[in-house]
Structures are given as structure tokens and as C-alpha cells.
Amino acid sequence: MARERAHHDRCRAALTAMAAGAVEQIAVGEHAFASGADAEVLGYELRSRARELADDPGGPLFFGRLDFGDGEDAGDHRARRYYLGRRRITGPGPEAGIPLVVDWRAPLARTFYQAGPRDPRGVRIRRRHGWAPFSTGDPAELTGFEDEHLDAPGPGPGPADASGGALSAIVAAELERPRIGPMRDITATIRPEQDDLVRSAAADSLCVQGAPGTGKTAVGLHRAAYLLYTHPGKLRSGGLLVIGPDRAFLSYIERVLPSLGETGVRQSTLVDEIARHAVGAEDTPRAAAVKHDARMADVLRRALYSRVAAVPAGAAAGAAGTALTVPDGSYRWRLDAEVLAGIVAGVREEEPPYATGRERVRSRVVREVQLAAERRSGPRGAGWVRRTERSRPVGAFLDAVWPQVSPEEALAAFLADPADPALDPGERDAIRRPGPPRGSSPRAYRSVRWTAADLVLLDELSGLIERPPGYGHIVVDEAQDLSPMECRAIARRAAFGSLTVLGDLAQGTTPWAARDWPRQLALLGRAGTPVTVLTTGFRMPRAVVRLANGLLPSLGVDVPPARSLRYGGELTVRRVTGLAAATVAAVRSALTREGTVAVIAAGPDTDRLRTALGPLAAEAGERLSVLPATAVKGLEYDHVVVVEPAAIAAAEERGLHRLYVVLTRAVSRLDVLHERPLPPQLTDTGRD
Ligand SMILES: Nc1ncnc2c1ncn2[C@@H]1O[C@H](COP(=O)(O)OP(=O)(O)OP(=O)(O)O)[C@@H](O)[C@H]1O
């Protein structure tokens, strides 16, 4: 213990020196460069590095150690010892460059996560360190360590581990620990199957189907950090996006990447990512279903290209057969309709983005004019070409055959008259909405109040008009809930990158939620991506998993049930009279224990419960949340009180899926309170 503490002290001193060194380098760097631009780039890099180092929350600097070889022969390179931690720490002075702590993402660390009695990988001892819970500012306190002798495995204590060994007591304690604040990193306890996913090649897209609490979100975030470490150039400058279901979820996960030293990742909801406008109106469920349907991709493409006139409409009236006349000094060059129609048709066939298509038509038309001019009166230079491209007749011709259009203008015009053969009359009526008449000035479209689904359609149109800049990698959480059109919005942004798709078909609650992964992956532009299934749950106690699994056969999806790695926890299911009073009593008792508490109920019931909890809630402060069932996706609380499951199940079309989400949020204790009979799926399994 003394030696390990001394090593930790050495690491702390080295980290402080590294942070000071980074600050000093900024000062030196700013003076050493002749070019201001170079100094600026270097300064930016150094400042970020200094910030990352200064951002250290003060926790333990390592969580494990690997001893390779037989440990006797110091000259044998295999007889080496490495400490592993959240970030690399190198020694000062003569030790500079020698890692005191190896980053958990380094290739060597893979051995820490993957080695086991069946496959020791040259490891003699794997040590896990136990630390007292810490808060920012306090020194980290080593409380113990645990050695696994992988070269001579003996029977270990505790439940068996999937990798062939015993489940480490330190890992078990970490899993049982009450949840207090936002989500934390899992670097110390990544499981082998999670490590495989985290370290998949950057170019590979992957899909993880995992029961609730199997660590999908944790895997996605650690994969993001891993990719940034292995491909810093490609991904560090805004090239990595994490998409989550809502802002509450984002604030729950937002500290994980910074705590791993990664501060530059964009974390967003899809709505925020694509929003060109604020949402100002609501669709009927029918209209939303039509707008999110996969057919809308072709429908919108047709609507946009219906603006392109197949045969030039004679923008500049001229002699019969002449569709365009371009004055040029004392000459007038004429192009006939057939040539122009050929140009337009040719560009359409090439299928460039709409805006590129317009420019392509422009330059080909001018090329024809140039050829005609040069045949008569010699070469024309670049200046002539530019002038002709900007000339009034050419502009008028383009406006007639390939008019400029904004996504807003195209969508408003389409919704005012959604006459596409792919939509039946009922569907057209559902989405029809009066809009500014065709041909209105772009300003007329600014006052339109868009719905959330309209924003998705605007994004589609915007992608048809101009290719959006993409990301090198996108992590998509709760991907089962994405509509076909939302999937396309993500696919567009990952056209040249890869995807980590995370989700659970059983937790699909949107009307368009996926029922199988192959189709969803095809919509995401990644057909054929392998699907990895996770079933080992780290969140819920066994009894809670059993209760929730009772719903699975009714959810209409083919997913294996979760099994829990946890041994603690409590479940109570109680029929009560007077839900509000029973909730207050349950919360009062829950607050006597450590950790967060959530009361989850059908939307309309939450206000009533909040009122009933009034003074108690004020006393509990941030420890207590009262939430509608629709707002808990991806979140977890130490103690959950679920109020009236039947009301949650009846509140929406996929109410049983919602109930499944709600019942799977508890880390330590779940109280189910009901007045009405429980949904039948819960009655057999509920009492434990
Ligand atoms: N290897 C691990 N070691 C310790 N804790 C872990 C590990 N993997 C996951 N966890 C913890 O288990 C809990 C559930 O993980 P996470 O939220 O990532 O699951 P999920 O599959 O995304 O769940 P859901 O489907 O409900 O969104 C979290 O508290 C997470 O930190």
C-alpha cells in the first residue's frame, strides 16, 4: 500500500509539472514563431492541452497495474510493470518520456481488459486499485488493491465472470455503488466484450443491440474517446458527433468525455443538430407519420426537381427553335432549344446536388455560346466567360429551367399542394397546409411556423440542394427510435465517416420505432453492418430485471432478455389506496438512503404528484426528480418509484414499451405503486 501510495504521489507531482510545462510552452511558443499564423495554431493546440491538463478533476490517477513476465529478471523486457489510468502521465526530468501511467486507450491497455485465466497474454499479475469515493479538490485516497495471478489462477471469490475468472470484488463494488451525480466513466471496469466494441477499427461502423443497462451508452462514449486518441488528426476538429434522445440525457452524459480529457466532441440531439428554425407548430400524429415515412425521400426529390423544366421554356423569346439569345458586342449568339434541352437532361442524369446542377447547366450553356463565338470571331478569354456567365439572358434562362430555391420555399410549396402519386389522398390531406403561393419571394417563407417533422424534411431538402459537411464519426444513441427520414439525416452527415449505432428494439417508443436492425441500418446508409447483442446488465438488480422481462414477449420484437450481473437491490410492488399519499411515503423512506430518487408517472399525473410532494421535494433538492414517463430514456436513478403502471401503458400507442423503459431505470431499488390492476404481463413476475 505504501509503495502504491508513493507511486500515486509521484504521478500527481508529474501531472502538476506537465500542466505547468504546457502553460510555459504557450509563452515560449508565442515568441518562437516567425509567422503569427503558426504561433496561433501552436498556441491553440497548447492552450487546449493546458486546459485538458488543468481540467483534471483530481480523482485517482490510475486504476490498475499489469506485471508482465516472471518479475525477477529486470533485464527481460517482458518483466515490466505498467500502471493504467484515464490519461497518460510522463515523468519529469531524467524520467521524461517514460510513462508513469499508460492511457487506458493505448494498445497495451487492451491486455488489462482482455487478459483472463484462459488467456493470460503474458500477464503475471493484474492489479485493480480501490479508491475512496472522491470529490473534486480532495486528494484521492487508495483504500486497497486486489491482485489476480493470471499465471497461476486459483478459484476466486464472488460470482463467476463471463471471461472465465471470478468477478473482481472491486468491480462488483463499483457496480453496486449508489449513483449520485451525472454518468461517470467506466475505464477502470470495462468488460472484455465492451472493450472489443470500444476498440473496433475507426473505419468500421457497428451496431449494438443491448438490453437496458448493458452499457450501450458507456460503450459509445468510450468508443468516441478511443477514436479521438487513435485518430486525433481526422476527428479532433469537430469531426465527432454524439447524438442522444433529448437534452436531459445529454446533460446526464456530458461530463463523461471531458473527464477522459476529451473536450471537443459535439454532443447534441438530432433536432438541435438539424434545426434550421425553432419548432413553432405541432403535427397531428397522422401528419407526422406521413412526414417521417421513408417514401418522403423520393417525394421530396420529385417535388424539388419538378422545378426543373425538361424543355427550356423560351426564357428569352427569340426566333422559332431558339430558346436563348446572348448579345455580345455587335453579335448575338443563339442556342436552340434542342441543344439546351440536351444540356439540362445531361446534368439531370448526372444527379449532382441541385445547386451544383444549376451551376453545371450555366457553365455548359456558356461553353456552347463560347464555341459559337469562337467559330465566328476567334478565342474568348476567361474574363469573357465570366461576364457571359453573369449576363442577364443566361441568368434568366437558368431561372426558367433550373430556378434557385431554398429548402423552405420548396417545402412550403410542396405542403400547400402535396400532389405526389406515392401518397394516397388521405395522406395528402393529412399533411396539406396552406402556404405562400408558388413564386412568392423567399421572404414570404420566413413567417411559416414549422413542425418538428418539417425540420427533418427541410434537412432532407437542404441535403438535396447542397451536400452538408459531414463528421468523421457519429455515435447515435437510442437509434431504434429514429424515423426513416431521421436516419437519412444522420446518414448524410456520415457519408464519408463511420457510425456507432446503439439501441434496444424493446425500448422503441416512437410511432416509427424500428422493429429490426437490418432495415434501420440500411436507412442509416450502413446496410450489412454487423449487430452485436449485449445481455449482461450492469444497472438493475436481478428482481427488477425479472419484472421488466415479463413485458418482453408482448413488445413484438425479437431481442434476448437481459441477465443481471448485480446481486444487491430491492423490488417492492404494492397495491395502495391513495397514490399521492403512498408516493409521498415511499419517497420519504427512499430519501433516508443514499443516492438519487426518481418518481416516474404518466404525464398528466406528474403535476399532482409534484404538488403532493411539495415540501419534501424542496427538502430533497436535486436528489429527487419527478418525471413523466416520456422523459427518462437513457437515464438511471438509485431509487425509482413508479406510479400506476397501467396509466403509463395506456397513455400512448407503444405504452408497454414505455413501461419497459420506465421499469428499467433503477440501480438499487424499485417501488411500484398501483391502484388500478397491474398490466397482466407484470402480475406473474412482480412479487419477489
Ligand atoms: N463495465 C462497466 N463497469 C461499471 N459500470 C458499468 C459498466 N458498463 C456499464 N456500466 C454502468 O451501467 C449503467 C448502465 O449503462 P448505460 O447507461 O451505458 O446502459 P445502456 O445500455 O445505455 O442503458 P439504456 O438502454 O437503459 O439506455 C451505467 O451506470 C454505467 O456506468
The ligand as an ORCA input file, in Angstrom:
! r2SCAN-3c Opt
* xyz 0 1
  N     -18.068     -2.174    -17.390
  C     -18.775     -1.434    -16.555
  N     -18.343     -1.185    -15.318
  C     -19.053     -0.449    -14.449
  N     -20.214      0.109    -14.727
  C     -20.710     -0.098    -15.961
  C     -20.026     -0.875    -16.934
  N     -20.772     -0.877    -18.058
  C     -21.859     -0.144    -17.794
  N     -21.823      0.317    -16.539
  C     -22.818      1.152    -15.866
  O     -24.090      0.574    -16.044
  C     -25.064      1.585    -16.150
  C     -25.849      1.413    -17.412
  O     -25.038      1.735    -18.514
  P     -25.609      2.505    -19.772
  O     -26.452      3.653    -19.348
  O     -24.486      2.749    -20.687
  O     -26.558      1.360    -20.338
  P     -27.481      1.386    -21.617
  O     -27.335      0.053    -22.243
  O     -27.176      2.568    -22.453
  O     -28.906      1.504    -20.951
  P     -30.307      2.007    -21.559
  O     -30.706      1.026    -22.616
  O     -31.222      1.974    -20.406
  O     -30.077      3.380    -22.094
  C     -24.314      2.907    -16.075
  O     -24.333      3.371    -14.753
  C     -22.924      2.529    -16.485
  O     -21.975      3.403    -15.955
*
